[in-house]
C-alpha cells in the first residue's frame, strides 16, 4: 500500500517545522488509519485475554447485574 501525503510546513524563525498543512481528504484518511490501528489493538488484546482464559461466557455477564 502506497502512502502519499502532500504537505506544507509552517516553520518558526529558526526554520524549525512547527506545523503541517495537508488537505482535508488526506487528513480524514490519516484519521481512519489511526482508528483502524486502534481497533486492531483492541481485537488483539481480546484475543490474548481469550487465550489466557480471562474472558467469561456472555451468559455470565448478565449475572453481574444481579
Backbone as CSV, one residue per row, in Angstrom:
resi,resn,N_x,N_y,N_z,CA_x,CA_y,CA_z,C_x,C_y,C_z
1,UNK,0.847,-1.170,0.000,0.000,0.000,0.000,0.892,1.232,0.000
2,UNK,0.678,2.089,-0.941,1.488,3.283,-1.072,0.815,4.443,-0.354
3,UNK,1.575,5.151,0.445,1.037,6.293,1.168,1.691,7.551,0.632
4,UNK,0.889,8.433,0.097,1.397,9.705,-0.400,0.645,10.835,0.265
5,UNK,1.362,11.697,0.932,0.775,12.885,1.515,1.517,14.078,0.959
6,UNK,0.788,15.065,0.528,1.391,16.293,0.030,1.188,17.349,1.103
7,UNK,2.255,17.643,1.807,2.129,18.543,2.942,2.980,19.793,2.747
8,UNK,2.586,20.793,3.467,3.358,22.030,3.537,3.636,22.262,5.009
9,UNK,4.789,22.829,5.293,5.184,23.039,6.673,5.177,24.523,7.016
10,UNK,4.797,24.784,8.244,4.947,26.119,8.806,6.192,26.047,9.678
11,UNK,7.083,26.995,9.505,8.331,26.974,10.263,8.442,28.226,11.123
12,UNK,9.223,28.103,12.191,9.459,29.263,13.046,10.638,30.070,12.490
13,UNK,11.070,31.068,13.214,12.141,31.950,12.750,13.466,31.222,12.549
14,UNK,13.631,30.102,13.265,14.870,29.324,13.152,14.784,28.248,12.069
15,UNK,13.627,28.156,11.389,13.449,27.151,10.347,12.952,25.816,10.857
16,UNK,12.633,25.746,12.153,12.113,24.503,12.729,10.653,24.329,12.337
17,UNK,10.315,23.143,11.871,8.930,22.851,11.493,8.059,22.838,12.738
18,UNK,7.006,23.633,12.730,6.127,23.729,13.891,4.712,23.239,13.604
19,UNK,4.349,23.120,12.334,3.006,22.659,11.969,3.043,22.111,10.548
20,UNK,2.028,21.319,10.234,1.908,20.733,8.898,0.538,21.068,8.349
21,UNK,0.497,21.423,7.084,-0.776,21.672,6.413,-0.949,20.589,5.352
22,UNK,-2.055,19.842,5.468,-2.406,18.849,4.445,-3.857,19.087,4.061
23,UNK,-4.256,18.561,2.907,-5.650,18.791,2.511,-6.586,17.934,3.359
24,UNK,-7.837,18.304,3.396,-8.816,17.671,4.280,-8.978,16.179,3.990
25,UNK,-8.942,15.798,2.728,-9.081,14.385,2.377,-7.954,13.540,2.943
26,UNK,-6.739,14.044,2.842,-5.598,13.326,3.394,-5.694,13.236,4.917
27,UNK,-6.152,14.312,5.548,-6.317,14.324,6.999,-7.346,13.279,7.429
28,UNK,-8.473,13.233,6.736,-9.510,12.257,7.063,-9.003,10.836,6.869
29,UNK,-8.204,10.612,5.834,-7.624,9.290,5.595,-6.687,8.913,6.742
30,UNK,-5.880,9.858,7.211,-4.989,9.597,8.344,-5.789,9.219,9.578
31,UNK,-6.894,9.935,9.830,-7.725,9.624,10.994,-8.308,8.217,10.904
32,UNK,-8.755,7.823,9.696,-9.295,6.470,9.511,-8.224,5.414,9.782
33,UNK,-7.002,5.655,9.294,-5.917,4.695,9.517,-5.594,4.559,10.998
34,UNK,-5.594,5.682,11.713,-5.339,5.648,13.160,-6.443,4.884,13.867
35,UNK,-7.687,5.137,13.485,-8.826,4.449,14.104,-8.754,2.950,13.849
36,UNK,-8.404,2.566,12.617,-8.282,1.143,12.297,-7.188,0.495,13.138
37,UNK,-6.079,1.186,13.331,-4.987,0.648,14.139,-5.433,0.462,15.588
38,UNK,-6.205,1.419,16.111,-6.698,1.311,17.489,-7.652,0.138,17.639
39,UNK,-8.511,-0.071,16.649,-9.444,-1.202,16.692,-8.669,-2.517,16.664
40,UNK,-7.635,-2.583,15.833,-6.827,-3.804,15.774,-6.162,-4.098,17.113
41,UNK,-5.698,-3.071,17.820,-5.102,-3.271,19.139,-6.123,-3.846,20.112
42,UNK,-7.349,-3.333,20.060,-8.405,-3.821,20.952,-8.714,-5.284,20.661
43,UNK,-8.800,-5.637,19.378,-9.082,-7.020,18.985,-7.952,-7.933,19.436
44,UNK,-6.711,-7.497,19.229,-5.568,-8.314,19.649,-5.568,-8.526,21.160
45,UNK,-5.896,-7.483,21.917,-5.952,-7.624,23.366,-7.036,-8.628,23.762
46,UNK,-8.189,-8.557,23.101,-9.261,-9.510,23.378,-8.856,-10.937,23.073
47,UNK,-8.145,-11.123,21.963,-7.677,-12.458,21.607,-6.685,-12.982,22.649
48,UNK,-5.799,-12.107,23.127,-4.838,-12.519,24.157,-5.558,-12.909,25.444
49,UNK,-6.546,-12.132,25.847,-7.296,-12.439,27.062,-8.082,-13.730,26.903
50,UNK,-8.602,-13.972,25.708,-9.323,-15.214,25.441,-8.383,-16.408,25.595
51,UNK,-7.192,-16.286,25.008,-6.224,-17.387,25.089,-5.798,-17.653,26.533
52,UNK,-5.768,-16.624,27.364,-5.376,-16.772,28.768,-6.550,-17.210,29.643
53,UNK,-7.742,-17.343,29.053,-8.914,-17.772,29.803,-9.509,-16.685,30.681
54,UNK,-9.223,-15.434,30.361,-9.716,-14.330,31.190,-11.126,-13.874,30.811
55,UNK,-11.667,-14.366,29.735,-12.999,-13.928,29.299,-14.066,-14.872,29.823
56,UNK,-15.252,-14.314,30.097,-16.369,-15.109,30.585,-17.411,-15.250,29.481
57,UNK,-18.176,-16.345,29.510,-19.254,-16.505,28.535,-20.274,-15.373,28.693
58,UNK,-20.971,-15.056,27.645,-21.921,-13.938,27.656,-22.995,-14.113,28.714
59,UNK,-23.442,-15.316,28.989,-24.492,-15.513,29.996,-23.982,-15.128,31.389
60,UNK,-22.691,-15.209,31.628,-22.130,-14.825,32.922,-22.181,-13.316,33.124
61,UNK,-22.115,-12.568,32.052,-22.152,-11.121,32.163,-23.505,-10.630,32.671
62,UNK,-24.571,-11.328,32.309,-25.899,-10.955,32.764,-26.008,-11.134,34.283
63,UNK,-25.235,-12.028,34.837,-25.251,-12.266,36.274,-24.631,-11.112,37.069
64,UNK,-23.864,-10.257,36.408,-23.235,-9.126,37.088,-24.272,-8.144,37.606
65,UNK,-25.395,-8.015,36.927,-26.451,-7.084,37.336,-27.237,-7.610,38.531
66,UNK,-27.125,-8.886,38.818,-27.904,-9.483,39.915,-27.338,-9.134,41.265
